[in-house]
Amino acid sequence: MATIELLFHPRCPRGSMGLLAALLLAALLLGTAARGAQAVWPDEPSHTCIFQSLSGKDSEFCRGNLEVIYPELGDVGCTYIPSCHQSRWRISREWGSPQVRYPQADKRKKYVVMLVDPDAPSRANPRSRFWRHWLLTDVPGTELRTGELRGRVLTEYSRPTPPPHSGYHRYQVRLYEQPEGQRIILDPEERVSMGSWSVRSFTERFHLGSPAASTQFLTKHHSD
């Protein structure tokens, strides 16, 4: 008999998920779904994939309902990347840049979006904090509302790739309102290296202030 796979995600309403599970179970018992069921990840045995939400200080970083959307996982903001279905391998080796969506973005404004790792090379010894994985400026509010970002690329997207045995890394997405008429650039020293980047110096230099919204997800090397 074919197996139906259920994904439990913190952003799915519990009532809806319960109803869906009941309907799927009934279909299986009747045999109507057995012929047409197809796993989302056909390369692995079917099993439940549970998304764990962040807690404590890690969850406090998530503010403003900023969404970070990867294929098959959906919005990973304020969660751990699950180990099932090779998700940690795929986020570091296969998937490109995520959609970043901020539904309340002002259509008249432009924004700065960055993805940084404060835990390079490890959270216990972050001597290369911050590692810059992505930096976009001049992002129109209209693009943030849809999640399809173009803007002006100062740093090309670099996949999250925590070193082996370095534990969980936080990957932080920070969104800033860009002052009107402000042209933002990286200086020559910043362009040379992605690591040991001072987010504070950068934001102060261009008067970006505090983030309009922020979120993060945690992941570790896929073999750990």
N, C-alpha and C positions, 0 to 999 in steps of 0.2 A: 504494500500500500504506500502511496506517495505521502510525504510528510510536509505539513504546512509549517512554515517558520514564522515565529512571532518576534518582533523587535520591541523591546520596552524602552521607551525614551522619556525623560523627565518632562518633556513638553507635550506629551500626548495625554489628553484628559483620561483619567482612570475609568470613568464610566463608559466612554467610547471604546476604550481598549477591551473592557470586560464584555461589552456587547459583541464586539468583533470576534473575540475568542470564542464566545458561545456559538455564534453563527458558523464559524469555521469548524468547530467540533461537530455541530449537527450535520454539516455538509459531509464531513468525513464519515460519520456513522452511516449516513444514507448512501455513501459511495458515489455521490455525484461530483465530488471535487477530486477524487483520486486520479482520474484520468487527465485533468487539466492542470493540476497543481505543478508549479515550477518554482524551485528555490531561487531567491534573489542572488545567492552566491553558489553557483552550481559546482564550483571547484572544491567545496568543503562539505562534510556531512552537516545536515541540518540540525541546529540546536539554538536555544534561546540566547539572544545577545542583550545583555543588560548594560544600560548606560548609567554610570555612577556620577551623581552631581558632586561638585566641589563643596567643601564645608569650611567653616572657620574663616581665617584671614584670607584664604584663597578665594572663597566665595564673595568676600567683601569687595574685591577688586572689580567685580562685575556690576557695572552701573549703566543705566540708560537703555536697556533692551537692544544692545548691539548684537546682531546675528552674524555668525561665521559659518558658512554652509559648504560642506564638502560632499562629493558624490557618495551616494548610498548611506551616508551617516546623517545627513541633514545638518541642523544647527548644532555645532559642538561647543558653543559658548557655555562656559562655567561647568564643563564636564571633563572627565577622564576619557581619553580615546580608548575604546574597548579593545581587548586583545583578540576577540573573535573575528573570524573572516579575514584575517591578515590585515586588519585596519591599520595597525601601527606600521606595518611594512608599506602599505599602499600610500599612507600619508607622507612617508619619507622617501619613497622611490617611484611612485606611479602618478599620483594626483598632482595637478597643477594648482595654481592659486585659487583660493576659495572665493565664493561670493561673499561680499561684506555688505550687509543690509542694515540701514538705519531708517526705519519708516518715518520718523518725525524730522528728518533732515529738512532744513529750510531750502526751498528751491532757488531762492535768490542768492544763496551763499555758496562759497567754495570751502573745501575741507582738506585736511592733511590726514592721511591714514598710514599708520606704521605697524609692523609686526616685529616684535623683538623678543629675545630670549634673555631673561635676567639670570639664568642659571648656567651660563657657559664658563667652564666645561662641566660643572656640576653645581647643584644647589648648595652642597656642603663647602665648595671652594669656587665661588663665582668670580675668579680673577679676570675673566674676559667679559664681564657684564658691561654693557648690554651688547648682545650679538644682533646685528641688524639683518633681518630676513626679508624685509620689504618696506619700501617707502614711496608713497605717492603724494603728490601735491596737486593743487588746482582741480580737485575732484568736485564736480558740480553736485549740489544737493539732489538733483534729479536722478543722478546715477546711484547715489546711496539709497535712494528709495526703492530702486529695483535690484540692487546688489551687483550689477554689472559695472565694475569700475574700470575706467581707462585713466583719465587724469594725465598728469605728467609724471613719468617714472624716474625717480632719482636712484632707487636701488631695485633691480630686478628681483622678482620673487625667488626665494631660496627655500626649498622644502625643509620642514622640521626634521633634523637628523641628530637626535641625541646620541652621544658616544656610548658604546657598550659599557655596562656596569656603572653608569653615572647616575642611575636613579631617574626619577621623574623630573622633567623640565617643564617650566611654565612658558607657554607661548602666548604673549600678550598682544592684543590688538587694541591700539589706542587711536581715538578719533578726536581731532582738534578742528575748531573753526579757524579758517585762514583769514587773517586780517585783510580787508579790502585793499587791493592794489599792491599787496606784499608779494614780492618775488622771492621764493625760498630756494636756496641752493645748498649743496654740501661743499665745504671747503676742500682744498686739495688733500689735506691730511685725512679727512673723513672718507674721501673716495678711495684711498689706498687700502684701508682695512675695514672689515665689517665688525670686528670685535672691539671690545673696550670703548664702545661708543657712549658718549655722555648725552643721554636723552635730555637731562636737565639743561645743559649748556645750549643744546640745539633749540629747545622750546623757548628758552629765555632770549636767545639771540633774535628770534623772529616774533617775539611777543605773542606766543600761542596760548599762554595761560594754562589752565587746567583742562584735562580732556572733557569734551562734551559727552563722551560715552567711552566705556572701556569694557573689555571682557578678556577671558583667557581660557585656554584648554591645557590639560596636562597629558604628556605622553612620555614614553621611554623607549629605549632601543627595542626593536621587535623581537630580538632573540633573548632578552632578559626575562 
